Amino acid sequence: MPEISVDTSLFSQPLRLLWDNMESCTLCPRRCRVNRLAGQTGFCGIGALPKVSSAGPHFGEEDVLVGSGGSGTIFFAGCNLRCMFCQNYEISQYRWGEQLSIDQLAEQMLILQKRGCENINLVTPTHVVAAAMMAVELAKKNGLSLPVVYNTGGYDSVETLKLLDGLVDIYMPDMKYSDADISSQLSSADDYPEVNLQAVREMHRQVGDLHVINGIAVKGLLVRHLVLPNGLAGSKEIIDFLADEISLDTTINIMGQYRPCYLASSDERINRRPTAEEIAQARRYAIKKGLNVLR
Ligand code: SF4
C-alpha cells in the first residue's frame, strides 16, 4: 500500500492530531499502534482513508433523524468490533466499499444536503474518524449546514472523542452490553462495558440531552440499545446507568429487531429473536425509570 499524503495544514488542530495519530494508531480502544499513514492496517482493517459502502437518504432510522428528507447516511466499511450477530457483516467484516479521498467524501456530504436530507449520518465512523471529520470540516467550509450525527457502535476512546468537541451535533452510540464476559464472547471486546460508559459520559458532556425542533433532532445524545435474547445485553444495568448517572432526560431507542445473522446461528444463546416479552420488559423498565423512550 502506498503512503497516504494529505495536506493537514488545511484543517483545524484537533483534526490534525487525529490524522497524525494514525502513524501509530490509537484512535480507538484497540490501540493497535500500526502505521496507517504508511498503509498498514490494524484490527479494523482499514487504512488512513475511509472505504464507503453506500451514501444516500435513509428512511429506516429513528423518526427524529428521518423527517421528510431522510437521514443522509454514509456507511463506512470496516469496524473496530467483531459482533457475531452483525446485520451488516458484509460491510463491517468483509469491508465491501470504495475508498474515497477526503475531497470526495466532503462532496458526498454536500450532495446529500442538496438532495434534501435532514442530517449527515456517519455510520460506524470510529476507525475512520480522522478522515470523516476532515471531510465534515471541508464540507462546512463549502456550505454544509446540516447536523452531523456520529452513529457509533459505542466502542470509542474518550481521548478521541474530546477532539470532536464542537464538531459533532448528535452522538448516537450503541450501548450493547453491560457484562465484560458477554462483550468478549460476542464482540471480541472484553473492555466494552467500561469503555462504553466512559464514552457515553463524554458524549453527553459535549452535547447534552437530545434537542428536537419540529420533530427533527438538532443536537444531543440519542442512545441505541438492541435487546438480545436471554438477557445478554444487560438492559437493566444500562438503563440504570443512563437514568442514575447521565440524565433522566436521556433519549433511548430500545430496539427489538434483533435476528440471528452472520455467525449467530453457531451460538445457541443468540440463535433466536428476543421474545416480545423480553423486549417489552426492557422498554417498561426504561419508562419506569423515567427515560425518554422512543416508540
Ligand atoms: S482505529 Fe483501527 S487500527 Fe486504529 S486502534 Fe482502532 S482498530 Fe486499531
Residues whose N, C-alpha, C, O or C-beta is under 5 A from the ligand:
A	BS01	SF4	C25 T26 L27 C28 R30 R31 C32 G42 F43 C44 N80 H127
